[in-house]
Amino acid sequence: MNSNHSVKDGTLLLSSSNIGSIRRCGCCDSYHLSLGNITLRLHHSDILTLTEMLVEALELNAMCELKEKEYRRGSA
């Protein structure tokens, strides 16, 4: 992921990667999350909720992978 702080069309590019970008709109004080050909307009609280959801999903996935590895070791 790369942070690229540039202004384009009244928006501030906060972060971008090969899958999308996050911009802050200067006129409406919202965030534009673009993933592929989908763009969502989110408020600050929505961004925080989305971040919390992603972290929780990554944690649960990591726990599932650890349990799977332990199961494989136990059955070998």
Summary of the structure (lengths in Angstrom):
residues: 76
radius of gyration: 17.8
end to end distance: 38.6
largest distance: 60.2
contacts: 167
relative contact order: 0.10
helix: 42%
strand: 34%
